[in-house]
């Protein structure tokens, strides 16, 4: 008689949890960098006309 296959459900769920955590952490880091870049560009775009007026 054949032995039943081992139950890897817990190992799969633990690995899935780690992979999901790392994926969300990576996505958050990428969105964070994009937010900083777009925020800096927006601030630069708003501050240039103000600086031009102040120089006159």
Secondary structure, DSSP 8 states (H G I E B T S, - for coil): --------HHHHHHHHHHHHHHHHHHHHHHHHHHHHHHHHHHHHHHHHHHHHHHH-
